[in-house]
Structure formats: structure tokens, C-alpha cells
Amino acid sequence: MRFQRDQLRVYFIAGTQDIKKGNLEAILKEALEAGITMFQFREKGPHALTGEAKERQARTLMQLCHSYGVPFIVNDDVELALKIDADGIHVGQDDAKIDSFIHQCKNKIIGLSISNFKEYDQSDLTYVDYIGVGPVYQTFSKSDAKPSGGVEMIRRMRNYDENIPIVAIGGITEENVASLKKNGADGIATISSITHSANIEKTVTQYLQYFN
């Protein structure tokens, strides 16, 4: 699946460890129905699935995404992404280096997490389709999250690089999304504001209205 900038508008990220009520498949289906534009399977943490169970879950979720024409991205696990032929891979600064796997991933969407300008300057963006910039606000979805940089970080990153697609991540809510678009984000990435939402359709619709 070819990368298109507008796929970043409402980028849902989740793994089974993020689900407090119900199950990931049902929540993803609801989010897809509501109009999310990309999904990242991020299965990490002490209670995360591994091995065959993780692969089965990934295949099920990917099939669901594809039935809605939405790209399915795997976080960090290059081996899994290649095995199931996912649409893309997202890596962080401490994950596998892109040049170590890019020769196997010519047609895949590649995302990279960047939390500050030092990381941007040290990153080879040759094969990167988009950068996930954050955390913008304080987040409790990631135990290893770096200090938040606020909307100012998005504005400065956009001025620093006028062309690269940017998805803002970290502590995003329906209340704070508007300023992110104004300051140069192409979309928002979120975990808990969807997984914990009492009304997923309303949450996703509110996000979409800012980026449509």
C-alpha cells in the first residue's frame, strides 16, 4: 500500500495491553467504522502477546484494516511485519535501525519516532515516510515516554522541516487537537483517547473534522 499524507489524519495505535474493557478487535472495528485513517499494532509491555499468539492477533487485525482500506502498521517488530506482509513498520530511536531492514521493505510505509531536534538531526530520513513527533502532552499510555514538548514542538518541527509528514502523538484529546493542525501537524496519533472512549464514533469524528 502506497503512503499518502492524508493517511496520518487519525492514526490509531493499540495493542491488547491497552484494552481495559472489551477486546482490541471490537474496538478497532468501531474505530474503523468511525473513520480512522491508519492503525498501528503496538504490542508491548509485561502482559503483551508474544510468538504465535501475537502473530494470530496481528493477522486478524490486519485483515480487518484491509477490509476498510486502512493501512496496517507494525510497531518495532520487523520480523513480524515481514512475515505477515504488513503495510508498514514504525520504529523508535532505540529500535532496529531503518537501514538494517529497508532492503527487505521497498514498498512498505516507514515511520520513525522523534521527540526532539537532536534526534531529528541524528536520524537518517532517506527512507522515512513520516515522523511521529511527541509526546506533545503528558501521556500515561507509554511507560517510557520522554518529556512532553507541547504544541510549540510541533510548530518548531514544522518550521525546521517544511516538507516531511508529521503526526503528533502523546496525550492527544478532543480538547487539545485543534491547535496541532494550526501548527503544522498532518494528523494525530492516539492510544487511550480511543481505547478508553465512551463513544469512539464521536471521538474519531471530532478528530477528523480538524484534518479533513
Summary of the structure (lengths in Angstrom):
residues: 212
radius of gyration: 15.7
end to end distance: 21.0
largest distance: 43.7
contacts: 697
relative contact order: 0.17
helix: 41%
strand: 17%
